[in-house]
Amino acid sequence: MERLLQTLMLMNCDKGGAPSVITLQMHRPQNALMHQKTHQTMLEAIPPILMRIIEDSIKEGLFHTPYPYESLEMIVAHVNTVFDDYSEKLTGKELLNRVNAFIFNLERLFGAAPGSFDSVAVLFHTGGGADE
């Protein structure tokens, strides 16, 4: 679990609560094609990187899923859309609800014990939003 969380933390470009220069550029309308290609590249590249961690977690009995790779694809797609594309428009409460739903779904996708992914919340900026 710790390896997975550390890997996810390393992929978070926007440290310190402020969007990185890369993130700001990616969201400019004239860079829409680059943004789309980046999402596609992430969907193709990240699941194979994380697969070994998931396989180790299955061997250790932490995860119980017949679809580990597909679950990783869903997670990457979800994070790319929900948390990247419009999270800055969410209020603090809306973002917190999305993070809690994400954690809930992570546990179910991987067949993990309730509370296993609670520390994922630190990956997201839940201290405010567009209205707070």
Sine and cosine of phi, psi and omega as CSV:
sin_phi,cos_phi,sin_psi,cos_psi,sin_omega,cos_omega
0.00,0.00,-0.69,0.73,-0.01,-1.00
-0.88,0.47,-0.66,0.75,0.02,-1.00
-0.89,0.46,-0.67,0.75,0.00,-1.00
-0.90,0.44,-0.73,0.68,-0.01,-1.00
-0.90,0.44,-0.65,0.76,0.03,-1.00
-0.90,0.43,-0.64,0.77,0.03,-1.00
-0.91,0.42,-0.69,0.72,0.04,-1.00
-0.89,0.46,-0.62,0.79,0.03,-1.00
-0.89,0.46,-0.64,0.77,-0.01,-1.00
-0.92,0.40,-0.44,0.90,0.01,-1.00
-0.99,0.13,-0.15,0.99,-0.02,-1.00
-0.99,0.16,0.96,-0.27,-0.05,-1.00
-0.96,0.26,-0.46,0.89,-0.12,-0.99
-1.00,-0.09,0.98,0.21,0.00,-1.00
-1.00,0.06,0.52,-0.85,0.05,-1.00
0.99,0.10,0.10,0.99,0.08,-1.00
1.00,0.00,-0.26,0.97,-0.01,-1.00
-0.97,-0.24,0.64,-0.77,0.03,-1.00
-0.88,0.48,0.63,-0.78,0.04,-1.00
-0.96,0.29,0.23,-0.97,0.06,-1.00
-0.86,0.51,-0.65,0.76,0.01,-1.00
-0.88,0.48,-0.72,0.69,0.00,-1.00
-0.88,0.48,-0.71,0.70,0.01,-1.00
-0.87,0.50,-0.68,0.74,0.02,-1.00
-0.92,0.40,-0.64,0.77,-0.01,-1.00
-0.88,0.47,-0.51,0.86,-0.07,-1.00
-1.00,-0.02,0.05,1.00,0.08,-1.00
-0.96,0.28,0.67,-0.74,-0.05,-1.00
-0.81,0.58,-0.61,0.79,-0.03,-1.00
-0.94,0.33,-0.15,0.99,0.02,-1.00
-0.95,-0.31,0.35,0.94,-0.06,-1.00
-0.86,0.51,-0.65,0.76,-0.01,-1.00
-0.91,0.41,-0.67,0.74,0.04,-1.00
-0.89,0.47,-0.65,0.76,0.02,-1.00
-0.88,0.48,-0.72,0.70,0.01,-1.00
-0.89,0.45,-0.69,0.72,0.00,-1.00
-0.91,0.41,-0.58,0.81,0.04,-1.00
-0.91,0.42,-0.69,0.73,0.05,-1.00
-0.86,0.51,-0.70,0.71,-0.01,-1.00
-0.90,0.44,-0.68,0.73,0.02,-1.00
-0.89,0.46,-0.67,0.74,0.03,-1.00
-0.90,0.44,-0.66,0.75,0.01,-1.00
-0.90,0.44,-0.53,0.85,0.01,-1.00
-0.99,0.10,-0.53,0.85,-0.16,-0.99
-1.00,-0.09,-0.59,0.81,-0.13,-0.99
-0.96,0.29,-0.71,0.70,0.00,-1.00
-0.82,0.57,-0.70,0.72,0.03,-1.00
-0.89,0.46,-0.54,0.84,0.02,-1.00
-0.91,0.41,-0.68,0.74,-0.06,-1.00
-0.99,0.11,-0.21,0.98,-0.09,-1.00
-0.85,0.53,-0.65,0.76,-0.02,-1.00
-0.89,0.46,-0.64,0.77,0.04,-1.00
-0.90,0.45,-0.69,0.73,0.00,-1.00
-0.91,0.42,-0.69,0.73,0.02,-1.00
-0.87,0.49,-0.67,0.74,0.05,-1.00
-0.89,0.46,-0.63,0.78,0.01,-1.00
-0.92,0.39,-0.57,0.82,0.06,-1.00
-0.92,0.38,-0.70,0.71,0.02,-1.00
-0.88,0.47,-0.58,0.81,0.00,-1.00
-0.98,0.18,-0.12,0.99,0.01,-1.00
0.99,0.12,0.20,0.98,0.03,-1.00
-0.99,0.17,-0.56,0.83,0.01,-1.00
-0.88,-0.47,0.54,-0.84,0.02,-1.00
-0.66,-0.75,1.00,0.03,-0.01,-1.00
-0.63,-0.78,0.68,-0.74,0.08,-1.00
-0.99,0.13,-0.11,0.99,-0.08,-1.00
-0.78,-0.62,0.87,0.49,-0.07,-1.00
-0.90,0.43,-0.72,0.70,-0.04,-1.00
-0.91,0.40,-0.70,0.71,-0.02,-1.00
-0.90,0.43,-0.59,0.81,0.05,-1.00
-0.90,0.44,-0.65,0.76,0.06,-1.00
-0.89,0.46,-0.67,0.74,0.05,-1.00
-0.85,0.52,-0.70,0.71,0.00,-1.00
-0.88,0.47,-0.65,0.76,-0.01,-1.00
-0.90,0.43,-0.74,0.68,0.00,-1.00
-0.88,0.47,-0.70,0.71,0.01,-1.00
-0.88,0.47,-0.67,0.74,-0.01,-1.00
-0.90,0.43,-0.74,0.68,-0.01,-1.00
-0.89,0.46,-0.67,0.74,0.01,-1.00
-0.89,0.46,-0.54,0.84,-0.05,-1.00
-1.00,-0.04,-0.83,0.55,-0.12,-0.99
-0.95,0.31,-0.73,0.68,-0.12,-0.99
-1.00,-0.01,-0.35,0.94,0.01,-1.00
-1.00,-0.09,-0.76,0.65,-0.19,-0.98
-0.96,0.27,-0.53,0.85,-0.03,-1.00
-0.62,-0.79,0.25,0.97,-0.04,-1.00
-0.90,0.45,-0.49,0.87,0.00,-1.00
-0.93,0.37,-0.26,0.96,0.02,-1.00
-1.00,-0.01,-0.11,0.99,-0.05,-1.00
-1.00,0.06,0.53,-0.85,0.15,-0.99
-0.96,0.29,0.22,-0.97,0.03,-1.00
-0.84,0.55,-0.67,0.74,0.00,-1.00
-0.92,0.39,-0.66,0.75,0.02,-1.00
-0.90,0.44,-0.68,0.74,0.02,-1.00
-0.91,0.42,-0.68,0.73,0.03,-1.00
-0.87,0.50,-0.67,0.74,0.05,-1.00
-0.88,0.47,-0.65,0.76,0.01,-1.00
-0.92,0.38,-0.64,0.77,0.04,-1.00
-0.90,0.44,-0.71,0.71,0.02,-1.00
-0.89,0.46,-0.64,0.77,0.04,-1.00
-0.92,0.40,-0.62,0.79,0.03,-1.00
-0.88,0.47,-0.72,0.69,0.03,-1.00
-0.88,0.48,-0.70,0.71,0.04,-1.00
-0.83,0.56,-0.73,0.68,-0.03,-1.00
-0.95,0.32,-0.58,0.81,0.08,-1.00
-0.84,0.55,-0.73,0.68,-0.01,-1.00
-0.87,0.49,-0.63,0.77,-0.01,-1.00
-0.97,0.26,-0.67,0.75,0.00,-1.00
-0.86,0.51,-0.64,0.77,-0.04,-1.00
-0.99,-0.12,-0.01,1.00,-0.01,-1.00
0.89,0.46,0.62,0.78,-0.02,-1.00
-1.00,-0.05,0.35,-0.93,0.02,-1.00
-0.91,0.41,0.56,-0.83,0.07,-1.00
-0.82,0.57,0.71,-0.71,-0.01,-1.00
1.00,-0.03,-0.15,0.99,-0.04,-1.00
-0.87,0.49,-0.54,0.84,-0.08,-1.00
-0.95,-0.32,0.27,0.96,-0.03,-1.00
-0.83,0.55,-0.53,0.85,-0.03,-1.00
-0.96,0.29,-0.12,0.99,0.07,-1.00
-0.88,0.47,-0.45,0.89,-0.04,-1.00
-0.82,0.57,-0.48,0.88,0.00,-1.00
-0.93,0.36,-0.29,0.96,0.04,-1.00
-0.95,0.30,-0.32,0.95,-0.10,-1.00
-0.91,-0.41,0.48,-0.88,0.00,-1.00
-1.00,0.02,0.99,-0.13,-0.08,-1.00
-0.96,-0.28,0.22,0.98,-0.02,-1.00
-1.00,0.02,0.11,0.99,-0.01,-1.00
0.12,-0.99,-0.03,-1.00,0.01,-1.00
-0.22,-0.97,-0.35,-0.94,-0.07,-1.00
-0.88,0.48,-0.56,0.83,-0.08,-1.00
-0.98,-0.22,0.05,1.00,-0.05,-1.00
-0.82,-0.57,0.00,0.00,0.00,0.00
